[in-house]
Amino acid sequence: MPDGTKITLKDGTLGIAEDAFSECGGLMSITLPNSVTNIGYWAFEKCYGLKEIYCYAEETPETFYQTFNDVDVSQIMLVVPDEAADKYRAHEIWGQFRIETPTGINHPAPAFTKGDGNVFNLAGQRLSTPLKGINIVNGRKVLIK
């Protein structure tokens, strides 16, 4: 598999077989549809190039410690539905990933102090105070109502 390979599994895919992508060092990104319910042993073993997983399953797919054997999952971005983020964070295995959501807005906005220099709009312009809508405050996307 060439470096930088991105794979999207078809809707209706129920699972990923044991050893399915084992030792595919060129796999960089994989998208799992919401139909995926389980991922087999060693499915992503030694996938050293894996940087991101987009998992649209609202329930955490069954997985095993061996699924990502010999891979530092703490360095992999796992994008999950906003409403499922807390389930993934609480999961014994999925909780070890860098969990993000498509909007990045699944937690209340952090406290803001006037003059805090870490507020930006989505275009990257520094703001003196947050605006209504989506802002980046202290490095996180937040929704200001």
N, C-alpha and C positions, 0 to 999 in steps of 0.2 A: 504494500500500500504506500503510495507516494506521500511525502511529508505534506502536511496541511490539508489532509483529506477531511471532508465534512460529509457526514452521513445523516440522512433523515429517514427514519423508519415510517412505513405507510400506516395510515389510520387503520385501526383494526388489529394491528400487531399486538398479540397478548403477552409475549415474553421474549427474552433473549436467551438462547440456548447456552449450555455449558461450553466454555472455550470459544464462543462465537467470534470474538475479536482478540483473543489471546495473542500477545506478542505483536500486535499491529502498531508498531512504533510510530507510524506516520499518521495515525488517527488523531486529529486535533479536536474535532467537535462532533457530537452526536445529538440528534433531536429525537426524543421519545414521545410518541403520541399519548393521549390520555388513556388509551386502552391498555397500555403496558401494566401488568400486574406482578410480574416477577422477572428477575434477572439471575441466570444460573451461575454456578460456581465457576470461577476463573474466566468469566466472560470478558473482562477487561484486564486480565493479568498482563503485567509488563507493557501496558500501553503508555509508555513514557511521554509521548507527545500530546496526550489528552489534556486539553486546557479548559474545555467547557462542555457541559451537558445541559441541554434544555429538556426538562421533563415536565410534560403537561398533565401528568397524572395527579388528581386531587388527593388520592390516597397513596401513601408511600409504597412503591413497589417492593415486594419481598426481595431481599438481597442477603448476601452472606459476606463475612469478612474476606473470604477467598475471592469474591467477585472482583475486587480491585487489588488482588495480591501483588505486592511489590510496586505499588503506585502510591505516591504521596497525595492523597485525596485532599489534604488541606490546601493544596495549590490549585485545585480544580474549581472553577466557578460553576455552581449548580443553580440554574434559573428555574424556579418553580412558580406555580400560580400564587398570586397574592394571598388568597384565602387559605392556602395549604402551607404557607411558609413556616408557621409555628409547629405543625406536625413534622415537617422535615427537620427542623432544628432540634426537636425533642427525640428524634429517632437515633438509635444507637450507632448506626452506620452513616446514614445520610447527614446526620448532624455534624459530622467531621469535615464536610465540604464547606467552601465559601458560598453560602446561600444568598442568592439575590432573587428579586422578583422582577417581572417585566416593567413595572412602574417604579419600583424601589420605594413605594409608599405603602408600607404595611405597619408602620409604627407611628405613634404621635410625634409631632414635630418637637425637636429638642428645644429647651428653653433658649430664648433669644434675648440678648442684652444689647441695647442700642450702642452702636459703635463697634460691635463684634465684626472684625474684618474678614470673617469667613463666610460671607453670604454672597452668592452669585446667582444670576439668572441663567437660564438654559443656554444662552449664547456665550456664557463664560464671563460676562461683565460683572465686576464687583458692585455690590449694592450697599448702601448705608443702612437700609432697613429692608426686610423681606417684602415682596409684593404679593398680592393675592395670586393664587395659582401655584405652579410648581417652581420651587427655588432649590438651590443647593446650599445647605447650611451645614457647616463643619464637615463637608465631604459627603453628605447624604442628601438624596432627593427627598424633599418634604413638600407636602401640600399645605398651603396657608389659605385658610378660608376667610 
